[in-house]
Amino acid sequence: MLTPMVAGGVVFPGLFLLSKNTLQRLPQLRWEEADAVIVSARLVSSVQAVMASTAGYIVSTSCKHVIDDQHWLSSAYTQFAVPYFIYDIYAMFLCHWHKHQVKGHGGDEGGPRAPGSTWAVARGYLHKEFLMVLHHAVMVLVCFPLSVVWRQGKGDFFLGCLLMAEVSTPFVCLGKILIQYKQQHTLLHKVNGALMLISFLCCRVLLFPYLYWAYGRHAGLPLLAVPLAIPAHINLGAALLLAPQLYWFFLICRGACRLFWPRGSRPPSPCQTQD
């Protein structure tokens, strides 16, 4: 178990530092630290999403029996991804901190910040990103132990499908980068926003009805009978995982409406609503 976790603890922070230093030091680029940090964080998130989605696809398509079939990637990638969620909490804080500095809330003319300002930025970060921080903490403290201990090797198919929820993440990250460079009104941004909306709907919202349908097909039950046929704690867990997805999807839809049907003011991007 320790080998995949150590590997993840090296790969994700290492990729972040490599990207950040490259963007800052290459003579052709010479980016400011704030831009390099934000773009590097998005890059690492996208790489993790591609890896998770690929692993999920391999696992889910390899498991013909949705309960008993196993694939080594299900446990290996789960362990490998745990350090990512820990790293990403810090990476999101760094992005928030640099945005805070760019807006002029730091020390004057690059001087030292006022006492307590770091704590003020941290409180602002937790207030703004509370749901994402909570999501990451639950992934590490609840979902990981349950997937390793409680499952006892059962349900790799469902775990693989859940990993594929990351399909929408690269579109979110690209949207944030386009916003960073004030490309909100380009065709690329609109196409990316549409793809993000579709992928989020299919891979994060409709994923849960699909999982119930897949179990119903296995057990010979109609979809609406599945919630009554499985333990209550599984329904509760699914509801808790689905709830933030519905909230984020609502925000994405609201932002998409403002993007494609502006009402006299500059429309915000749908990618500003979810990480």
N, C-alpha and C positions, 0 to 999 in steps of 0.2 A: 504493500500500500504506500509506503513512504517514497518509493522511487518515482511514481508518476507525480506525486505532490511536490517533491523536490524539483522535478523537471519543470513543472508549471511555475514554481516559484522563481526559477531562473529564466524561463523563456519570456514570460509576459513583461516583467520589469526590464529584462535585458533588451527586448525588442523596443520598448518605450525609450530607453536611454540611447540605443543605437539610432533610432529615428530622430530623436531630438537633437543629438549631437551632429548628425549628418546634415540636417536642415540648417543648423546654426553655423557649421564650419565649412561647408562646401563653398568654394569661391563663387560659383555661379548662383548661389542662393543667399547665404548670409542672413537668414531670417532672424527676426527679433525673438527673444526667448519666449514671450507670451504666445506668439503664433506657432512656434515650434512645439511648445508643450501641448497646445490645444489640438493641433493637427496630429501629433504623435499619439495622443490619447485616443483620438477617433480611429487612427490606423490600427492600433492594438485591439480595440473593440471590434473592428471589422474582421481582423484576422481571426480572433477568437470565435466570432459568429460563423465564419466560413468553416472553421475546423469543427465546431459543434454541430453545425447543420450537416456536414459531410459524415461525421461519425454517426449522427442520428439516422441519416438515410441508410447507411450501411447496416446498422443494427436493425432498424425496422423492416427493411426488405429481406434481411437474412433470417428473421424469426417468423416462421410460418405458423407456429403455434403461439398464440399471443400470451399465454401464461407460462408455459414450461420451457420454451426454447431460450437458449442463452447465447450471448456473443461476448467475447472478451473485451471488446471496445466499450461496452456499456459501463462496466465498472472502472476500466482504465481511464476513460476520458472523464468520467465523473470526478475521479481523484485528481486528474491533471488540471481540471478547471477550477477546483476550489481556490488555489492561490490567486486566480484571476479576479475573483469577486473581492478578495481582500485588497489586492493591488488597485482595483478599479475605484474603490471607495477613496483611496488616497489620490488617484489620478484625477477623479472628478473634483476633489478639493483643490488640487493644483490649478485646474482650469478655472474654477470659481475664483481663486485667489488672484490669478493673473487678470481675469476680466475685471475684478474689483480694482486692481491697481491701474489698469488702462483707463477706467472711468474717472480716475483722479481722486480716489478715496485714500490713497496711500500717502506716504510722506511727501512733502513739497520738494519739487526738483530732484526727485530721487533720493532725498534724505531719509533718515530713519523714520519709521512709522511711530505714531503716538503709542504710548503704553496701553496695552489692552486691545490694540487694533487687530492683532492676529486672532484673539478670542472673539472679537466682534465679527470678523470675517468667517470664522468657524461657525458661529451661531447663525449667521446669514446663510451659510452653505447648508447647514442642517435644516434650516427652515425651508429653503428653496428645494432641496433635493431629498427631503425626508422620506418620501415614498421609495425612491430609488435606493437610498441607503438601507431602509428597512427591507426592501426586496433582496438586496445583496446579503444582508445579515441573516435573513431567513434561509437563503440558499446554503449558506455555510453552516449555520447552527442547527437547522431543522432538516432541510431536504437532503443534505449530504449524509448525515447519520441514518436517516430513514432509508435512503437508497442502498446504503452499505449493509446495515444491520437488519432492519425490519423486513426488507424484501426477500432476503435469503435466496437470492438467485432467481426469483420469479419476476415475470413481467418486464423482461428486457425490451420487448416490442413497444410497450407504452413509454418506457424511458427514452427509447430512440425517437419516438414521435415528439416527446417533450423537448428533446435537444434540437429538433428542427424548428422550434419556435424562434430560434435566432436568425432565421432567414431574413426577417425585416430589418435587423440591426444595421447592415451596411448601408441601406438606403437612408436610415436615420442619420448615420454618421456623415454621409455625403451631403445631406441637406444642411447639417450644421456647418460643414466646411464652406459650402456655397454661401451661407448666410454670413460667415466670418469675412468673406471677401465681397460682400454686398452684391451677390448675384441672384437676389430673390426673384427678379422679374425675368430671368432668362428662361428659354425653352427647356434647358437641361434641368433647371430647378423644378419646373412644373411637371415634367415627365418623371423625375425622381420622386416628387411628392405623390403622384398617382401610383407609382409602383410601390411606394411605402405603404400607402393606404390599402392597396390590394393584398400585399404580402402580410401586413399586420392582421387584416381581417381573416385571411385564410389560415395563417400559421399560428396565430395567438388566440383568436376569438373562436373561430369555427373548429379549432383543434379539439376542444373539449367535447362538443357533441360528437365529433368523429371518434374519439376514444370510447365514448359510451356505445356508439354504434358498432365499433369493432368488437367490443366485448359482447354485445348483444348477438352479433352474428356468430361468435364463438359458442355462446351458451344457448343459442336457439331462442332468443328473446327479442321482442320488438323493442325499438329504441326507448319508448316511454316507460317500459317495464323495468329497464335496467336499474334506475336509481333505487327502486324498491327491492331489487334482488341482491344488491351489494351492501356491505357493511356501511353504517352511517358515517363512520369516521373517514371513509374514502370519499363520500359525497361532500363532507365538510372540507376536506383537504382540497378537493377540486374546486369548490366554491371560493375558498380563500385564494387559490392561485388565479382563478378567473377574474375575481373582483378588480384587481388593479389593471388587468388587461382591458376590461370594459371601460374603466375610467380613462386610461390612456387613449383608447380608441375613440372615445367621445371627444377628447381634446383634439385628436388628429382630424376627425371629421369637421369639427368647428373651424380649425385652422385651414383645412382644405376648402371649405366653403368661402372663407374670406380671401383665400388665394385666387380661386377660380372665378368668384363672383364678388369682386370688391365693391364697396358702397361708398365711393368718393374719397376714401382714405387709403393709405398704403397698407396692403394686406400683410398680416404676419404669416410666417411660414408654418405649415403644419409640422415641420421637423423641429420646431422650438418646443413642442409639447411633450415629447417623449425621448428618452435616452436609449 
